[in-house]
Amino acid sequence: MAMSTHEIELVGLVAPYRGSEASPAPSPYDPDFIAQAARGYEEAGYDRVLIGQNARSADSLVTASWAAAATSRLKLMVAHRPGFIAPTMAARALATLDQFSGGRAGVHIITAFSDIETRCDGDYHTKEERYRRSNEYVRILRRMWAGGEPFDHSGEWYMCEQAGSEVHPVNGAIPVFWAGMSELAVKFGAELADVYALGPGSVAQITEQVTKVRAEAARHGRNPRMSMSMRLVIADSDEAAWERAGHLLQGVEQRQAAHGTLGRDLGKAAQDLTAKAAQADAAEADPCLWTGLTLATQGRLQVMCLVGSPETLVEALMRYRRAGIDNFLLTGFDWMADAQRFGQEIAPELRRLAWAANLQSGS
């Protein structure tokens, strides 16, 4: 797998909670922190932030509007679950956000984390059905954004007459992010996505996934950007970083004991993730990869981390860059303090090394 030639994009996560999984107690919902966090990521030099969504969270589009109003440059990656509002309405809402933010909107299509989650909102379709629905949904979004005369649509999932919009994206379209590694996810995502988002994994695992997506995308003459999420445990030295990792683990265990289990109990899915995490931990090629939090919570807390000094973390991230990653969703555990360190001590050198490698390869 050749190194990506795209410029690196650094992505953060805007959450409405000041505390993380390692905090002593769950944090209350805090709208003021959303604006503070968005400004913090922008000041740290991040390119974009993810506004997450699940069956219990606040509305992602409204949250994204709040984050956009608090910033001037930061781009958005708004998680959106197809099937709960009409795609024509979603297209207008996202185009409105794009206009208000000056062309900074992006949408992350979430076909759903699990059957349990979709049923919270009354959706009982199978995973296969949801992916087919998402495929048609994205096609309608793009047709709406393209403008032109009102159109009729009659498909497997949606039917509309004279659909159109008075508002369109600033640059004619909004980037579509897509996630999932099932056969259907890759089939549709490689065909549609501008950015294909992968979860955390070892370099070997990510290389395999990038290769799979790129091969499918090539069948359609496409070459999407590739994104990967990872938590970083940073300190001045490798020794101090591993000591901090130990404190984080202790904090998570104490929080579990005091407030119950963390994350979602996904049964076999969690067990499979834990097994993969254990395999990744044993990989000699990933000396700073750590899955202690995942193992400690038996997969309920899906946290895979890179641990080390800024220099060590840059070297580790460059291994993923060589695997084909160009969008890095990087978060820590002390949200703003860690974001500042990532922006100041990791991003500049990571961008410099990636630029130098592209120059050397003649890209």
MOGI-V372284 format. One record per pair of residues at least 12 apart in sequence whose ideal C-beta (glycine too) atoms are under 10 Angstrom apart, sorted by the first residue. I is the first residue (numbers start at 1). J is the second residue. If there is no record, write none. Layout:
I/J
I/J
This chain:
1/206
1/207
1/208
1/210
1/211
1/214
1/226
1/322
1/323
1/324
2/214
2/322
2/323
2/324
2/361
2/363
3/318
3/321
3/322
3/323
3/324
3/325
3/326
3/354
3/357
3/358
3/360
3/361
3/363
4/210
4/214
4/223
4/225
4/226
4/320
4/321
4/322
4/323
4/324
4/325
4/326
4/327
4/354
4/357
4/358
4/363
5/223
5/324
5/326
5/354
5/357
5/358
5/361
5/362
5/363
6/195
6/223
6/224
6/225
6/226
6/321
6/324
6/325
6/326
6/327
6/354
6/358
6/363
7/47
7/225
7/326
7/327
7/351
7/354
7/355
7/358
8/47
8/317
8/321
8/325
8/326
8/327
8/328
8/347
8/350
8/351
8/352
8/353
8/354
8/355
9/46
9/47
9/48
9/75
9/77
9/195
9/225
9/227
9/326
9/327
9/328
9/329
9/351
10/41
10/44
10/45
10/46
10/47
10/48
10/49
10/327
10/328
10/329
10/330
10/339
10/342
10/343
10/346
10/347
10/350
10/351
11/41
11/46
11/47
11/48
11/49
11/50
11/75
11/77
11/106
11/177
11/195
11/197
11/227
11/228
11/229
11/327
11/328
11/329
11/330
11/331
12/37
12/38
12/40
12/41
12/42
12/44
12/46
12/47
12/48
12/49
12/50
12/74
12/77
12/328
12/329
12/330
12/331
12/332
12/335
12/336
12/338
12/339
12/342
12/343
13/37
13/41
13/46
13/49
13/50
13/51
13/52
13/77
13/229
13/231
13/329
13/330
13/331
13/332
13/335
13/339
14/33
14/34
14/35
14/36
14/37
14/38
14/40
14/41
14/49
14/50
14/51
14/52
14/60
14/63
14/64
14/66
14/67
14/70
14/71
14/74
14/76
14/77
14/331
14/335
15/27
15/29
15/30
15/33
15/34
15/37
15/49
15/50
15/51
15/52
15/57
15/63
15/331
15/335
16/28
16/29
16/30
16/31
16/32
16/33
16/34
16/37
16/51
16/52
16/57
16/58
16/63
16/66
17/29
17/30
17/33
17/34
17/37
17/335
18/30
18/32
18/33
18/36
18/37
18/334
18/335
18/336
19/33
19/255
19/333
19/334
19/335
20/231
20/248
20/251
20/252
20/303
20/331
20/332
20/333
20/334
20/335
20/338
21/231
21/248
21/251
21/252
21/255
21/256
21/262
21/263
21/293
21/297
21/301
21/303
21/333
22/244
22/247
22/248
22/249
22/250
22/251
22/252
22/253
22/254
22/255
22/262
22/293
22/301
22/303
22/333
22/334
23/251
23/252
23/255
23/333
23/334
24/251
24/254
24/255
24/258
24/259
25/254
25/255
25/258
25/259
26/255
26/258
26/259
26/260
26/262
29/57
29/58
31/58
31/62
31/63
31/66
32/66
32/70
33/335
33/336
34/49
34/51
34/58
34/63
34/64
34/66
34/67
34/70
35/66
35/67
35/68
35/69
35/70
35/71
36/70
36/335
36/336
37/49
37/67
37/70
37/335
37/336
37/339
38/51
38/63
38/64
38/66
38/67
38/68
38/69
38/70
38/71
38/74
38/76
39/67
39/70
39/71
39/72
39/74
39/336
40/70
40/71
40/74
40/335
40/336
40/337
40/339
40/340
40/343
41/67
41/71
41/74
41/331
41/335
41/336
41/339
41/340
41/342
41/343
42/67
42/70
42/71
42/72
42/73
42/74
42/75
42/339
42/343
43/71
43/73
43/74
43/336
43/339
43/340
43/343
44/74
44/336
44/338
44/339
44/340
44/341
44/342
44/343
44/344
44/347
45/73
45/74
45/339
45/340
45/342
45/343
45/344
45/347
45/348
45/351
46/73
46/74
46/75
46/328
46/329
46/330
46/339
46/342
46/343
46/347
47/73
47/74
47/75
47/77
47/327
47/328
47/347
48/74
48/75
48/76
48/77
48/104
48/106
48/175
48/177
48/195
48/227
48/327
48/329
49/64
49/67
49/68
49/71
49/74
49/75
49/76
49/77
49/78
49/106
49/329
49/331
49/339
50/64
50/76
50/77
50/78
50/79
50/106
50/108
50/177
50/197
50/227
50/229
50/329
50/331
51/63
51/64
51/65
51/66
51/67
51/68
51/76
51/77
51/78
51/79
51/80
51/106
51/108
52/77
52/78
52/79
52/108
52/110
53/78
53/79
53/80
53/81
53/84
53/108
53/110
54/79
54/81
54/110
54/112
54/113
54/114
54/117
54/120
54/264
55/81
55/84
55/112
55/113
55/114
55/116
55/117
55/118
55/119
55/120
55/121
55/123
56/117
56/120
56/121
57/79
60/76
60/77
60/78
60/79
60/80
60/81
60/107
60/108
60/110
61/76
61/78
61/79
61/80
61/85
61/90
61/93
61/94
61/96
61/97
61/105
61/107
62/93
62/97
63/76
63/78
63/79
64/76
64/77
64/78
64/79
64/80
64/93
64/94
64/97
64/100
64/101
64/104
64/105
64/106
64/107
65/78
65/93
65/96
65/97
65/100
65/101
65/105
67/101
67/104
68/97
68/98
68/100
68/101
68/102
68/104
68/105
69/100
69/101
71/101
71/104
72/101
72/102
72/104
73/101
73/102
73/104
74/101
74/104
75/101
75/102
75/103
75/104
75/105
75/106
75/175
76/94
76/97
76/98
76/101
76/104
76/105
76/106
76/107
76/108
76/174
77/104
77/105
77/106
77/107
77/108
77/175
77/177
77/195
77/197
77/227
77/327
77/329
78/93
78/94
78/97
78/105
78/106
78/107
78/108
78/174
78/177
79/107
79/108
79/109
79/110
79/177
79/179
80/93
80/94
80/107
80/108
80/109
80/110
80/134
80/137
80/141
80/176
80/177
81/108
81/109
81/110
81/111
81/112
81/113
81/117
81/118
81/121
81/123
81/130
81/134
81/137
82/109
82/110
82/111
82/112
82/123
82/130
82/131
82/133
82/134
82/135
82/136
82/137
82/138
82/140
82/141
82/157
82/158
83/111
83/112
83/118
83/121
83/122
83/123
83/125
83/129
83/130
83/133
83/134
83/137
83/157
83/158
84/118
84/121
84/122
84/123
86/137
86/140
86/158
86/160
86/163
87/133
87/134
87/136
87/137
87/138
87/139
87/140
87/141
87/142
87/143
87/144
87/153
87/155
87/157
87/158
87/160
87/163
88/140
88/141
88/143
88/144
88/151
88/153
88/158
88/160
88/163
88/164
88/165
89/144
89/163
89/165
90/107
90/137
90/138
90/140
90/141
90/144
91/107
91/137
91/138
91/140
91/141
91/142
91/143
91/144
91/145
91/146
91/163
91/164
91/165
91/167
91/168
91/169
91/174
92/141
92/144
92/145
92/163
92/164
92/165
92/166
92/167
92/168
93/105
93/107
93/165
93/167
94/106
94/107
94/141
94/144
94/145
94/167
94/169
94/174
94/176
95/141
95/144
95/145
95/147
95/165
95/166
95/167
95/168
95/169
95/170
95/173
95/174
96/165
96/166
96/167
96/168
96/169
97/167
97/169
97/174
98/145
98/167
98/168
98/169
98/170
98/171
98/173
98/174
99/167
99/168
99/169
99/170
100/167
100/170
101/170
102/170
103/169
103/170
103/171
103/172
103/174
104/170
104/174
105/169
105/170
105/171
105/174
105/175
106/174
106/175
106/176
106/177
106/194
106/195
107/138
107/141
107/174
107/175
107/176
107/177
107/178
107/194
108/175
108/176
108/177
108/178
108/179
108/193
108/195
108/197
108/227
109/131
109/134
109/135
109/137
109/138
109/141
109/176
109/177
109/178
109/179
109/180
109/188
109/189
109/192
109/193
109/197
110/130
110/134
110/177
110/178
110/179
110/180
110/197
111/127
111/129
111/130
111/131
111/132
111/133
111/134
111/135
111/137
111/178
111/179
111/180
111/182
111/184
111/185
111/188
111/189
112/125
112/127
112/130
112/131
112/134
112/180
113/179
113/180
113/264
113/266
113/269
113/302
114/127
114/264
114/266
114/267
114/269
115/127
115/130
116/264
116/265
116/266
116/267
117/264
117/266
118/130
125/157
127/180
127/182
127/184
127/185
128/182
128/183
128/184
129/156
129/157
129/184
130/157
130/184
130/185
131/180
131/182
131/183
131/184
131/185
131/186
131/187
131/188
131/189
132/155
132/156
132/157
132/184
132/188
133/155
133/156
133/157
133/158
134/157
134/178
134/180
134/184
134/185
134/188
134/189
134/192
135/155
135/156
135/157
135/178
135/184
135/187
135/188
135/189
135/191
135/192
136/153
136/155
136/156
136/157
136/158
136/188
137/155
137/157
137/158
137/192
138/176
138/178
138/188
138/189
138/191
138/192
138/193
139/153
139/155
139/158
139/191
139/192
140/153
140/155
140/157
140/158
140/160
140/163
141/173
141/174
141/176
141/192
142/173
142/174
142/176
142/192
143/163
143/164
144/160
144/163
144/164
144/165
144/167
144/168
144/169
145/165
145/167
145/168
145/169
145/171
145/172
145/173
145/174
146/165
146/168
146/169
146/172
146/173
147/164
147/165
147/166
147/167
147/168
147/169
147/172
148/164
148/168
149/162
149/164
150/162
150/163
150/164
150/165
151/163
151/164
173/194
174/194
175/193
175/194
175/195
175/224
175/225
176/189
176/192
176/193
176/194
176/195
176/196
176/224
177/189
177/193
177/194
177/195
177/196
177/197
177/224
177/225
177/227
177/327
178/190
178/191
178/192
178/193
178/194
178/195
178/196
178/197
178/213
178/224
178/227
179/193
179/195
179/196
179/197
179/198
179/199
179/227
179/229
180/196
180/197
180/198
180/199
181/196
181/198
181/199
181/201
181/205
181/208
181/209
181/212
181/213
183/212
183/216
185/213
186/209
186/212
186/213
186/215
186/216
186/217
187/216
187/219
188/216
189/213
189/216
189/217
189/224
190/212
190/213
190/214
190/215
190/216
190/217
190/218
190/219
190/220
190/222
190/223
190/224
191/216
191/217
191/219
191/220
191/222
191/224
192/217
192/220
192/222
192/224
193/213
193/217
193/222
193/224
193/225
193/226
193/227
194/222
194/224
194/225
195/224
195/225
195/226
195/227
195/326
195/327
196/209
196/210
196/212
196/213
196/214
196/216
196/217
196/222
196/224
196/225
196/226
196/227
196/228
196/324
196/327
197/224
197/225
197/226
197/227
197/228
197/229
197/327
197/329
198/210
198/213
198/226
198/227
198/228
198/229
198/230
198/320
198/323
198/324
198/325
198/327
198/329
199/227
199/228
199/229
199/230
199/273
199/302
199/304
199/329
200/228
200/229
200/230
200/231
200/277
200/280
200/289
200/291
200/294
200/302
200/303
200/304
200/305
200/306
200/320
200/329
201/228
201/229
201/230
201/276
201/277
201/280
201/283
201/286
201/289
201/304
201/320
201/323
202/276
202/277
202/279
202/280
202/281
202/282
202/283
202/285
202/286
202/289
202/291
202/304
202/319
202/320
202/323
203/280
203/283
203/285
203/286
203/289
203/316
203/319
203/320
203/322
203/323
203/325
204/279
204/280
204/283
204/285
204/286
204/323
205/276
205/279
205/280
205/283
205/286
205/304
205/323
206/226
206/228
206/230
206/319
206/320
206/323
206/324
206/325
207/319
207/320
207/322
207/323
207/324
207/325
208/323
209/226
209/228
209/323
209/324
210/226
210/228
210/320
210/323
210/324
210/325
211/323
211/324
213/226
213/324
214/226
214/324
224/326
225/324
225/325
225/326
225/327
226/320
226/321
226/323
226/324
226/325
226/326
226/327
227/325
227/326
227/327
227/328
227/329
228/317
228/320
228/321
228/323
228/324
228/325
228/326
228/327
228/328
228/329
228/330
229/302
229/304
229/327
229/328
229/329
229/330
229/331
230/289
230/303
230/304
230/305
230/306
230/313
230/316
230/317
230/320
230/325
230/328
230/329
230/330
230/331
231/248
231/290
231/293
231/302
231/303
231/304
231/305
231/306
231/307
231/329
231/330
231/331
231/332
231/333
231/338
232/288
232/305
232/306
232/307
232/308
232/310
232/313
232/316
232/317
232/328
232/330
232/331
232/332
232/333
232/338
232/341
232/342
232/346
233/245
233/246
233/247
233/248
233/288
233/290
233/292
233/293
233/305
233/306
233/307
233/308
233/313
233/332
233/333
233/338
234/306
234/307
234/308
234/309
234/310
234/312
234/313
234/330
234/332
234/333
234/334
234/337
234/338
234/341
234/342
234/345
234/346
235/307
235/308
235/309
235/310
235/312
235/341
236/309
236/310
236/341
236/345
237/308
237/309
237/310
237/311
237/312
238/287
238/288
238/307
238/308
238/309
238/311
238/312
238/313
239/308
239/309
240/308
240/309
241/288
241/290
241/305
241/306
241/307
241/308
241/309
241/310
241/312
241/313
242/288
242/290
242/307
242/308
243/307
244/307
244/332
244/333
244/334
245/288
245/290
245/292
245/293
245/305
245/307
245/308
245/333
246/292
246/307
247/333
248/290
248/292
248/293
248/296
248/303
248/305
248/307
248/332
248/333
248/334
249/290
249/292
249/293
249/295
249/296
250/296
251/293
251/333
252/292
252/293
252/296
252/297
252/301
252/303
252/333
253/293
253/296
253/297
255/297
255/301
256/296
256/297
256/300
256/301
261/297
261/298
261/300
261/301
262/293
262/296
262/297
262/300
262/301
262/302
262/303
263/293
263/294
263/297
263/298
263/299
263/300
263/301
263/302
263/303
264/299
264/300
264/301
264/302
265/297
265/298
265/299
265/300
266/299
266/300
266/302
267/299
268/299
269/299
269/302
270/294
270/297
270/298
270/299
270/300
270/301
270/302
271/298
271/299
272/299
273/291
273/294
273/295
273/298
273/299
273/300
273/301
273/302
273/304
274/291
274/294
274/295
274/296
274/297
274/298
274/299
274/300
274/302
275/295
275/299
276/291
276/294
276/299
276/304
277/289
277/290
277/291
277/292
277/293
277/294
277/295
277/299
277/302
277/303
277/304
278/291
278/294
278/295
279/291
280/294
280/304
281/294
281/295
281/304
285/319
286/304
286/306
286/316
286/319
286/320
287/306
287/307
287/308
287/312
287/315
287/316
288/305
288/306
288/307
288/308
288/309
288/312
288/313
288/315
288/316
288/319
289/304
289/305
289/306
289/307
289/308
289/316
289/319
290/303
290/304
290/305
290/306
290/307
290/308
291/303
291/304
291/305
292/304
292/305
292/307
293/305
293/333
303/331
303/333
305/332
305/333
306/319
306/320
306/330
309/345
310/341
310/342
310/344
310/345
310/346
310/349
310/350
311/345
311/346
311/349
313/330
313/341
313/342
313/345
313/346
313/349
313/350
314/345
314/346
314/347
314/348
314/349
314/350
314/352
314/353
315/349
315/350
315/353
317/330
317/346
317/347
317/349
317/350
317/353
317/354
318/349
318/350
318/353
318/354
318/357
321/350
321/353
321/354
321/357
321/358
322/354
322/357
325/354
326/354
328/342
328/346
328/347
328/350
330/342
330/343
330/346
330/347
330/350
